[in-house]
């Protein structure tokens, strides 16, 4: 694997390279101490992964990232910065991750796991109808009509929301719905919410430099877990 570390702060650069080698000792690592050096590096070499500081002194790291994305569309890009507010810009540039200074070794390992994580196991066969049981009554819902499912906040049960604007309370856990519906393009955007991807209408910045979304037929704001943004973007091809 070939990795580029682009940072105008020497000690940050050296420290990051050291931590990368702790996880991937076999990696080939090149470095650049300025935006100009980074551009020269990108014009002459290709990389599997790039760690890019947001502020490089002579130019913005976002400029370097945009060029890297054009030249190496398959490369993983990680913003390494002291500024959490750049999460929005990272999303726009389709960056795969961003880590904050001072660097936490565990976050470095998590970023590097983009290359080491195993593909997910095959999901069970898709269900066409969902049985929602509550108060001795069972309602059969067409799975394609469900926009999102959220925990009920009082127990292990859930609330299922549909395109028609109706909601149904059930006693099944969100984890079980996730297992049963995973092959039908549902994705768990937060520990409390499972969304059908086809009905996502907008994604936008939310509190604390995070993101949220809305689904068709509802004005409810659904926060996206920070650790789920990258995978959601991949699933939506954005």
C-alpha positions as a LaTeX table, in Angstrom:
\begin{tabular}{lrrr}
\hline
Residue & $x$ (\AA) & $y$ (\AA) & $z$ (\AA) \\
\hline
Unk1 & 0.00 & 0.00 & 0.00 \\
Unk2 & 1.19 & 3.51 & $-0.86$ \\
Unk3 & 0.24 & 6.36 & 1.50 \\
Unk4 & 0.85 & 10.12 & 1.27 \\
Unk5 & 0.99 & 12.31 & 4.39 \\
Unk6 & 0.55 & 16.00 & 3.53 \\
Unk7 & 1.00 & 18.42 & 6.43 \\
Unk8 & 3.03 & 21.62 & 6.81 \\
Unk9 & 3.63 & 20.97 & 10.52 \\
Unk10 & 6.71 & 18.77 & 10.83 \\
Unk11 & 5.89 & 17.22 & 14.19 \\
Unk12 & 2.32 & 16.42 & 13.20 \\
Unk13 & 3.60 & 14.85 & 10.00 \\
Unk14 & 6.26 & 12.78 & 11.75 \\
Unk15 & 3.85 & 11.70 & 14.48 \\
Unk16 & 1.20 & 10.63 & 11.99 \\
Unk17 & 3.71 & 8.64 & 9.94 \\
Unk18 & 4.90 & 6.90 & 13.10 \\
Unk19 & 1.35 & 5.90 & 14.04 \\
Unk20 & 0.61 & 4.64 & 10.54 \\
Unk21 & 3.70 & 2.43 & 10.68 \\
Unk22 & 2.49 & 0.99 & 13.98 \\
Unk23 & $-0.54$ & $-0.42$ & 12.15 \\
Unk24 & 0.84 & $-0.92$ & 8.63 \\
Unk25 & 4.62 & $-1.43$ & 8.87 \\
Unk26 & 4.75 & $-2.64$ & 5.27 \\
Unk27 & 3.23 & 0.54 & 3.82 \\
Unk28 & 5.23 & 2.84 & 1.51 \\
Unk29 & 4.82 & 6.37 & 2.87 \\
Unk30 & 5.64 & 9.61 & 1.04 \\
Unk31 & 5.31 & 13.05 & 2.62 \\
Unk32 & 4.84 & 16.66 & 1.60 \\
Unk33 & 5.36 & 19.73 & 3.76 \\
Unk34 & 3.38 & 22.22 & 1.66 \\
Unk35 & 0.65 & 22.47 & $-0.93$ \\
Unk36 & 3.22 & 22.98 & $-3.70$ \\
Unk37 & 5.10 & 19.84 & $-2.69$ \\
Unk38 & 1.82 & 17.96 & $-2.52$ \\
Unk39 & 0.86 & 18.95 & $-6.07$ \\
Unk40 & 4.24 & 17.82 & $-7.35$ \\
Unk41 & 3.85 & 14.54 & $-5.47$ \\
Unk42 & 0.42 & 13.91 & $-6.96$ \\
Unk43 & 1.60 & 14.65 & $-10.49$ \\
Unk44 & 4.40 & 12.09 & $-10.30$ \\
Unk45 & 3.08 & 9.33 & $-8.07$ \\
Unk46 & $-0.12$ & 7.47 & $-7.30$ \\
Unk47 & $-1.39$ & 6.53 & $-3.85$ \\
Unk48 & $-3.91$ & 4.24 & $-2.25$ \\
Unk49 & $-4.55$ & 6.62 & 0.63 \\
Unk50 & $-3.84$ & 10.27 & 1.46 \\
Unk51 & $-3.86$ & 12.04 & 4.81 \\
Unk52 & $-4.25$ & 15.77 & 4.10 \\
Unk53 & $-4.11$ & 18.67 & 6.55 \\
Unk54 & $-6.75$ & 21.33 & 5.90 \\
Unk55 & $-4.35$ & 24.30 & 6.22 \\
Unk56 & $-1.04$ & 23.88 & 4.38 \\
Unk57 & 0.30 & 27.42 & 4.64 \\
Unk58 & 0.56 & 28.10 & 0.91 \\
Unk59 & $-2.88$ & 26.68 & 0.00 \\
Unk60 & $-5.91$ & 24.93 & 1.39 \\
Unk61 & $-5.76$ & 21.19 & 1.81 \\
Unk62 & $-9.21$ & 21.00 & 0.23 \\
Unk63 & $-7.62$ & 22.13 & $-3.06$ \\
Unk64 & $-5.11$ & 19.29 & $-2.85$ \\
Unk65 & $-7.88$ & 16.84 & $-1.98$ \\
Unk66 & $-9.96$ & 17.93 & $-4.98$ \\
Unk67 & $-6.99$ & 17.35 & $-7.30$ \\
Unk68 & $-6.24$ & 13.98 & $-5.70$ \\
Unk69 & $-9.84$ & 12.94 & $-6.23$ \\
Unk70 & $-9.61$ & 13.78 & $-9.93$ \\
Unk71 & $-6.23$ & 12.12 & $-10.49$ \\
Unk72 & $-6.83$ & 9.07 & $-8.27$ \\
Unk73 & $-10.57$ & 8.46 & $-7.99$ \\
Unk74 & $-10.02$ & 5.15 & $-6.23$ \\
Unk75 & $-7.76$ & 6.53 & $-3.50$ \\
Unk76 & $-8.98$ & 6.95 & 0.06 \\
Unk77 & $-8.79$ & 10.55 & 1.31 \\
Unk78 & $-8.64$ & 11.39 & 5.01 \\
Unk79 & $-8.60$ & 14.99 & 6.27 \\
Unk80 & $-6.22$ & 15.35 & 9.21 \\
Unk81 & $-7.02$ & 18.65 & 10.88 \\
Unk82 & $-7.47$ & 20.57 & 14.10 \\
Unk83 & $-10.75$ & 22.06 & 12.81 \\
Unk84 & $-13.88$ & 19.95 & 13.25 \\
Unk85 & $-15.97$ & 22.42 & 11.23 \\
Unk86 & $-14.40$ & 21.07 & 8.05 \\
Unk87 & $-16.53$ & 17.93 & 8.33 \\
Unk88 & $-19.05$ & 19.53 & 5.94 \\
Unk89 & $-16.39$ & 20.29 & 3.34 \\
Unk90 & $-15.03$ & 16.77 & 3.74 \\
Unk91 & $-18.48$ & 15.42 & 2.94 \\
Unk92 & $-18.75$ & 17.60 & $-0.18$ \\
Unk93 & $-15.36$ & 16.40 & $-1.45$ \\
Unk94 & $-16.35$ & 12.78 & $-0.85$ \\
Unk95 & $-13.53$ & 12.33 & 1.66 \\
Unk96 & $-13.59$ & 8.91 & 3.28 \\
Unk97 & $-12.86$ & 10.10 & 6.81 \\
Unk98 & $-11.51$ & 12.98 & 8.86 \\
Unk99 & $-9.44$ & 12.86 & 12.03 \\
Unk100 & $-8.73$ & 15.60 & 14.52 \\
Unk101 & $-5.43$ & 16.77 & 16.01 \\
Unk102 & $-3.92$ & 15.79 & 18.34 \\
Unk103 & $-4.13$ & 12.40 & 16.70 \\
Unk104 & $-5.69$ & 9.55 & 18.64 \\
Unk105 & $-3.98$ & 6.23 & 17.76 \\
Unk106 & $-7.34$ & 4.46 & 17.78 \\
Unk107 & $-8.76$ & 6.92 & 15.22 \\
Unk108 & $-5.71$ & 6.35 & 13.02 \\
Unk109 & $-6.29$ & 2.61 & 13.16 \\
Unk110 & $-9.95$ & 3.11 & 12.34 \\
Unk111 & $-9.08$ & 5.24 & 9.30 \\
Unk112 & $-6.60$ & 2.64 & 8.11 \\
Unk113 & $-9.22$ & $-0.06$ & 8.52 \\
Unk114 & $-10.70$ & 1.24 & 5.26 \\
Unk115 & $-8.22$ & $-1.20$ & 3.72 \\
Unk116 & $-8.43$ & $-4.01$ & 6.24 \\
Unk117 & $-12.11$ & $-4.36$ & 7.05 \\
Unk118 & $-13.83$ & $-7.52$ & 5.86 \\
Unk119 & $-16.82$ & $-7.40$ & 3.48 \\
Unk120 & $-20.16$ & $-7.77$ & 5.28 \\
Unk121 & $-21.72$ & $-11.20$ & 5.48 \\
Unk122 & $-24.58$ & $-11.97$ & 3.13 \\
Unk123 & $-27.96$ & $-10.82$ & 4.43 \\
Unk124 & $-31.00$ & $-13.05$ & 4.75 \\
Unk125 & $-33.51$ & $-13.20$ & 1.92 \\
Unk126 & $-35.53$ & $-10.01$ & 1.48 \\
Unk127 & $-38.97$ & $-9.77$ & 3.01 \\
Unk128 & $-41.92$ & $-8.40$ & 1.06 \\
Unk129 & $-44.22$ & $-7.88$ & 4.03 \\
Unk130 & $-43.54$ & $-7.04$ & 7.66 \\
Unk131 & $-45.73$ & $-8.27$ & 10.49 \\
Unk132 & $-46.10$ & $-5.61$ & 13.19 \\
Unk133 & $-47.47$ & $-7.04$ & 16.41 \\
Unk134 & $-48.78$ & $-4.83$ & 19.22 \\
Unk135 & $-51.53$ & $-5.21$ & 21.83 \\
Unk136 & $-52.63$ & $-8.65$ & 20.62 \\
Unk137 & $-53.06$ & $-7.30$ & 17.08 \\
Unk138 & $-50.90$ & $-7.96$ & 14.01 \\
Unk139 & $-50.69$ & $-5.61$ & 11.02 \\
Unk140 & $-49.03$ & $-6.68$ & 7.76 \\
Unk141 & $-47.12$ & $-3.84$ & 6.09 \\
Unk142 & $-45.65$ & $-3.82$ & 2.61 \\
Unk143 & $-41.90$ & $-3.37$ & 3.17 \\
Unk144 & $-41.70$ & $-0.98$ & 0.20 \\
Unk145 & $-44.11$ & 1.38 & 1.95 \\
Unk146 & $-41.87$ & 1.81 & 5.02 \\
Unk147 & $-39.79$ & 5.01 & 4.97 \\
Unk148 & $-38.02$ & 4.64 & 8.30 \\
Unk149 & $-38.13$ & 2.74 & 11.59 \\
Unk150 & $-37.14$ & 4.23 & 14.92 \\
Unk151 & $-36.93$ & 2.94 & 18.47 \\
Unk152 & $-39.93$ & 3.86 & 20.59 \\
Unk153 & $-37.76$ & 5.34 & 23.35 \\
Unk154 & $-39.46$ & 3.44 & 26.15 \\
Unk155 & $-38.48$ & $-0.19$ & 25.60 \\
Unk156 & $-37.22$ & $-2.61$ & 22.98 \\
Unk157 & $-40.03$ & $-1.87$ & 20.54 \\
Unk158 & $-40.10$ & 0.35 & 17.45 \\
Unk159 & $-42.27$ & 2.76 & 15.50 \\
Unk160 & $-42.59$ & 2.10 & 11.76 \\
Unk161 & $-43.37$ & 5.08 & 9.50 \\
Unk162 & $-44.91$ & 4.72 & 6.05 \\
Unk163 & $-45.26$ & 6.74 & 2.85 \\
Unk164 & $-48.91$ & 7.38 & 3.66 \\
Unk165 & $-47.95$ & 9.21 & 6.82 \\
Unk166 & $-49.17$ & 6.49 & 9.17 \\
Unk167 & $-47.12$ & 5.11 & 12.07 \\
Unk168 & $-47.29$ & 1.67 & 13.64 \\
Unk169 & $-45.96$ & 0.60 & 17.02 \\
Unk170 & $-44.45$ & $-2.85$ & 17.27 \\
Unk171 & $-42.63$ & $-4.96$ & 19.84 \\
Unk172 & $-39.77$ & $-6.09$ & 17.56 \\
Unk173 & $-36.31$ & $-4.60$ & 18.21 \\
Unk174 & $-34.55$ & $-2.33$ & 15.72 \\
Unk175 & $-31.65$ & $-4.80$ & 15.41 \\
Unk176 & $-34.05$ & $-7.52$ & 14.30 \\
Unk177 & $-35.62$ & $-5.23$ & 11.70 \\
Unk178 & $-32.13$ & $-4.35$ & 10.47 \\
Unk179 & $-31.32$ & $-8.04$ & 10.00 \\
Unk180 & $-34.60$ & $-8.82$ & 8.27 \\
Unk181 & $-34.68$ & $-5.75$ & 5.99 \\
Unk182 & $-31.01$ & $-5.27$ & 5.16 \\
Unk183 & $-31.32$ & $-6.67$ & 1.63 \\
Unk184 & $-34.11$ & $-4.23$ & 0.78 \\
Unk185 & $-31.88$ & $-1.15$ & 0.82 \\
Unk186 & $-32.47$ & $-0.20$ & 4.43 \\
Unk187 & $-29.55$ & 1.33 & 6.29 \\
Unk188 & $-29.12$ & 2.07 & 10.00 \\
Unk189 & $-28.13$ & 5.75 & 10.06 \\
Unk190 & $-28.09$ & 5.93 & 13.86 \\
Unk191 & $-28.37$ & 3.52 & 16.76 \\
Unk192 & $-32.02$ & 4.55 & 17.03 \\
Unk193 & $-33.08$ & 4.72 & 13.37 \\
Unk194 & $-33.24$ & 2.54 & 10.24 \\
Unk195 & $-34.01$ & 4.29 & 6.91 \\
Unk196 & $-35.04$ & 3.01 & 3.48 \\
Unk197 & $-32.42$ & 4.51 & 1.16 \\
Unk198 & $-34.74$ & 5.12 & $-1.79$ \\
Unk199 & $-36.84$ & 7.57 & 0.25 \\
Unk200 & $-34.03$ & 9.85 & 1.41 \\
Unk201 & $-34.79$ & 13.28 & $-0.04$ \\
Unk202 & $-32.12$ & 15.52 & 1.51 \\
Unk203 & $-28.95$ & 15.39 & 3.60 \\
Unk204 & $-27.76$ & 18.54 & 5.33 \\
Unk205 & $-25.38$ & 19.82 & 8.06 \\
Unk206 & $-26.76$ & 19.45 & 11.55 \\
Unk207 & $-25.68$ & 20.24 & 15.11 \\
Unk208 & $-22.05$ & 19.83 & 16.30 \\
Unk209 & $-20.72$ & 19.61 & 12.72 \\
Unk210 & $-22.73$ & 16.47 & 12.04 \\
Unk211 & $-25.33$ & 15.61 & 9.41 \\
Unk212 & $-29.01$ & 14.76 & 9.31 \\
Unk213 & $-31.57$ & 13.79 & 6.66 \\
Unk214 & $-35.25$ & 13.86 & 5.80 \\
Unk215 & $-37.27$ & 11.18 & 4.03 \\
Unk216 & $-40.16$ & 11.48 & 1.63 \\
Unk217 & $-43.49$ & 12.33 & 3.19 \\
Unk218 & $-42.05$ & 13.52 & 6.51 \\
Unk219 & $-40.59$ & 16.76 & 7.88 \\
Unk220 & $-38.89$ & 14.96 & 10.77 \\
Unk221 & $-35.13$ & 15.57 & 11.05 \\
Unk222 & $-33.23$ & 12.26 & 11.41 \\
Unk223 & $-29.64$ & 12.67 & 12.70 \\
Unk224 & $-26.92$ & 10.55 & 11.09 \\
Unk225 & $-24.33$ & 8.92 & 13.35 \\
Unk226 & $-20.84$ & 10.29 & 12.73 \\
Unk227 & $-19.47$ & 6.80 & 12.12 \\
Unk228 & $-22.17$ & 6.06 & 9.53 \\
Unk229 & $-21.82$ & 9.04 & 7.18 \\
Unk230 & $-19.11$ & 7.51 & 4.99 \\
Unk231 & $-20.98$ & 4.26 & 4.38 \\
Unk232 & $-24.25$ & 6.11 & 3.74 \\
Unk233 & $-22.51$ & 8.27 & 1.15 \\
Unk234 & $-21.13$ & 5.17 & $-0.53$ \\
Unk235 & $-24.55$ & 3.52 & $-0.63$ \\
Unk236 & $-26.06$ & 6.65 & $-2.20$ \\
Unk237 & $-23.10$ & 7.11 & $-4.61$ \\
Unk238 & $-22.50$ & 10.71 & $-3.52$ \\
\hline
\end{tabular}
